[in-house]
Structures are given as C-alpha cells and as structure tokens.
Amino acid sequence: MARHGHHGGHEGWGFVGHRGRGPTGRPLEQGDLRWLTLDLIAAQPRHGYEIIKAIADALSGHYTPSPGVIYPTLTLLEETGLIASEAQGPKKLYRLTDEGKAEVDAHAADIRAAKARLTEANARFGGAPAPELMRAMGNLRAALQVRLGKGPLTREALNAITAALDRAAGEIERS
C-alpha cells in the first residue's frame, strides 16, 4: 500500500518505515528484481509501467515498485545487452536480446527462486486487501488531496489533520 523507491540500499523493496524480510520488510532478496524483470520481458515485450503493474499485481497491491527502481534496472539490463528498447511515442518497449534469452535460460533456477519468493511474500500479506479497506483508503487519500488543494494550511488546520491521522493510526494498530 506504499510506494517506496530505493530503501536501505536494497533495490527499493521496502514497506513504510520497516526493513528486513517478513510481512513488514523487503519481500525479495537482492537481485530478484533483475530476474523478475527479465522473466516478465521474456514472456512478452513490455513497457516499464507494465513491469511495475505486473509486480504490484503479484503482491496483490501490497507493494508497488517505484519507477525510480524499475527504470534504472531496465537501463542496466539494456546497457549490459540483455534487453533492447524500441521507442513508441514517449514510451519504450523492452524486449529480450539473444544474449538476454541465453541469460534467462542459464539462470532459470534463479528466476524460479525469485518467483517463489514473490509468491511467498504475497501469501504472507494475506492476498488482496478487502475491497472496503481499499475504498476507505481511497476516501482518505481523496479527502487529503481536496483539503490540500484548497490552499496553504494554517497551523491550526495542520495540527487538526495530523491529530486526526495519528488517532486513526493508533486505532488501526490497536484493532
């Protein structure tokens, strides 16, 4: 439910305020993002956004890798000759090169292990959040955006909003 980029020096797999493996930490090991990205592109050519979405979907929306994590990975894979890109308007479509296909074949076990860790992480998070929870989170986000769009916050308004959010966080933690 949080988008985080580079976090703690580990390919950007982090959840709000936490480090380490487990339900509140990095679901994957260092290097997994590379294997998952190659595997997704091996299945079909993809845009960077499609890779982000596929990984987010695999974790039932509990985590979405940031563009600041995915695009540097794509750049590295392209610079090392494992993938090539083709401009499609403002986007790039990435496909495996022959060298990339050989890399995928040579590291099939690494790819299977990364996919297994992704599946395991999704199971730890209990699958997709309840729809009513997603609706309530969307309502909170929208309310904050509406209020912030009205102009600068006074000190009193800022205090009221942060107090309400802190109360809600405390109630959620105690539930």
Order of alpha helices (4+ residues) and beta strands (2+ residues): beta-alpha-beta-alpha-beta-alpha-beta-beta-alpha-alpha-alpha-alpha
